[in-house]
Amino acid sequence: MTTNKRMTNMKNFLAAACMAVMAVSCCGSKDAASVSALDGEWKITEVEGEPASAIKSENEAYIGFNAKDKLVFGCTGCNRLTGALNADSKTGTIDFSALGSTRMMCRDMDMEQKVLGALSKVSKFSLRGKSKLNLTDKDGNTVIKLERRNGK
């Protein structure tokens, strides 16, 4: 093989390798961008078909996401939530099984019990625009509806 042919083959190989790296990095950043769309705090507006305003609670129930640090945080209406964010925008899956919470007793625990029960069923998420979020079970039934908190 001549030097020119080897150089041409090497250039073709390098060009293909660069294109492959770019394709992988683009897909990865798209995934990160989609999960990062969850960033911020989301007020719980409905739990298993029941409006949050009709459920007794001490505090506003919300869930917050920090995609960069892969964290979930929030309030169940009584206790604080914290844990690891395990979400994949390609499949739309999200897992709340690694959450922990404080264990205070509150006068009204209705929202707390409903939120914790619903979170245990969640397996997928879907954004509706920039201000609405649905958390669904494995069958696609909406378990929790949320809206951006404080418009952020």
Phi and psi in degrees as a GROMACS rama.xvg file:
@    title "Ramachandran Plot"
@    xaxis  label "Phi"
@    yaxis  label "Psi"
@TYPE xy
-78.8879  163.627  THR-2
-62.3498  -39.6115  THR-3
-63.3095  -41.5995  ASN-4
-65.5167  -41.1044  LYS-5
-63.1074  -41.1843  ARG-6
-64.0971  -42.1014  MET-7
-64.1164  -44.7483  THR-8
-62.0071  -41.1603  ASN-9
-64.5014  -42.9248  MET-10
-62.4164  -44.0114  LYS-11
-62.2778  -43.3232  ASN-12
-61.5851  -47.4435  PHE-13
-63.6236  -39.6245  LEU-14
-63.1534  -43.9737  ALA-15
-64.4504  -41.2919  ALA-16
-63.1418  -42.4782  ALA-17
-63.2856  -41.7807  CYS-18
-63.9429  -38.9385  MET-19
-64.8294  -43.9157  ALA-20
-62.6991  -42.851  VAL-21
-63.7313  -41.0687  MET-22
-63.2421  -43.9024  ALA-23
-65.6396  -43.666  VAL-24
-68.0074  -34.3998  SER-25
-65.0736  -45.1897  CYS-26
-61.6988  -43.0702  CYS-27
-62.3485  -42.2055  GLY-28
-71.4139  -31.7206  SER-29
-63.0981  -43.3999  LYS-30
-60.8804  -47.7641  ASP-31
-63.3454  -39.8431  ALA-32
-64.5565  -39.6764  ALA-33
-66.8396  -43.7259  SER-34
-68.2862  -35.0541  VAL-35
-67.6565  -17.499  SER-36
-64.9124  -17.4782  ALA-37
-76.5393  -17.6892  LEU-38
-48.4116  139.501  ASP-39
111.077  -170.671  GLY-40
-106.851  139.268  GLU-41
-124.156  119.462  TRP-42
-76.3465  131.61  LYS-43
-76.6548  121.328  ILE-44
-106.144  -20.6991  THR-45
-153.724  138.779  GLU-46
-127.664  116.42  VAL-47
47.59  48.2127  GLU-48
84.5749  -5.96364  GLY-49
-103.126  127.276  GLU-50
-59.271  136.15  PRO-51
-59.6482  -32.2119  ALA-52
-64.0301  -19.4111  SER-53
-92.573  -3.04356  ALA-54
-104.941  129.343  ILE-55
-67.1568  136.038  LYS-56
-159.14  157.163  SER-57
-77.6441  -38.1731  GLU-58
-132.96  165.92  ASN-59
-67.9894  131.026  GLU-60
-84.963  132.786  ALA-61
-152.857  162.067  TYR-62
-128.296  135.335  ILE-63
-118.6  150.799  GLY-64
-129.381  139.864  PHE-65
-128.212  93.4878  ASN-66
-65.9654  -36.8271  ALA-67
-59.4771  -45.9084  LYS-68
-94.4202  1.27543  ASP-69
55.7726  53.6484  LYS-70
-123.233  148.035  LEU-71
-119.503  141.992  VAL-72
-149.195  168.998  PHE-73
160.146  -163.279  GLY-74
-140.579  134.575  CYS-75
-87.216  3.09236  THR-76
107.354  -17.4008  GLY-77
-138.081  -63.5529  CYS-78
-97.3568  158.78  ASN-79
-85.4161  143.321  ARG-80
-109.219  148.468  LEU-81
-157.46  151.805  THR-82
168.064  -171.515  GLY-83
-88.2919  138.758  ALA-84
-86.4292  116.689  LEU-85
-122.688  90.8851  ASN-86
-134.942  149.675  ALA-87
-134.772  112.652  ASP-88
-71.8751  -23.8764  SER-89
-64.3473  -40.5926  LYS-90
-100.009  -12.4974  THR-91
72.8129  17.7101  GLY-92
-90.0099  152.017  THR-93
-148.815  144.355  ILE-94
-129.971  121.332  ASP-95
-104.569  15.1127  PHE-96
-70.3579  -16.846  SER-97
-98.673  27.2534  ALA-98
-91.1276  147.118  LEU-99
-123.062  163.461  GLY-100
-146.681  159.131  SER-101
-68.9197  170.614  THR-102
-130.309  45.8849  ARG-103
-78.0346  152.69  MET-104
-94.9281  132.841  MET-105
-119.857  160.661  CYS-106
-61.8061  -43.5118  ARG-107
-115.439  112.798  ASP-108
-109.913  7.05249  MET-109
-57.2828  -51.3635  ASP-110
-62.0236  -44.4468  MET-111
-52.6747  -51.2657  GLU-112
-63.9452  -41.4608  GLN-113
-67.6897  -43.1925  LYS-114
-64.7304  -47.7248  VAL-115
-63.0359  -40.4548  LEU-116
-63.4983  -42.4626  GLY-117
-68.0712  -42.3045  ALA-118
-60.1961  -31.3462  LEU-119
-68.7574  -18.0837  SER-120
-94.5191  -17.4778  LYS-121
-67.7995  135.459  VAL-122
-135.641  -12.9756  SER-123
-139.715  159.376  LYS-124
-132.882  153.15  PHE-125
-148.319  133.257  SER-126
-88.5157  138.824  LEU-127
-116.49  95.2087  ARG-128
72.124  -153.142  GLY-129
-98.1859  -8.68795  LYS-130
-119.706  -0.235475  SER-131
-129.865  143.427  LYS-132
-137.806  132.64  LEU-133
-113.527  136.235  ASN-134
-111.389  126.391  LEU-135
-122.759  161.486  THR-136
-85.614  -177.593  ASP-137
-63.8423  -21.1895  LYS-138
-92.6632  1.4009  ASP-139
88.3297  5.57114  GLY-140
-77.2272  132.488  ASN-141
-69.3108  124.909  THR-142
-102.935  -41.5188  VAL-143
-137.19  134.332  ILE-144
-110.261  139.736  LYS-145
-135.034  155.727  LEU-146
-129.936  149.336  GLU-147
-52.794  134.609  ARG-148
-87.0502  134.078  ARG-149
58.3893  27.1279  ASN-150
62.877  14.8319  GLY-151
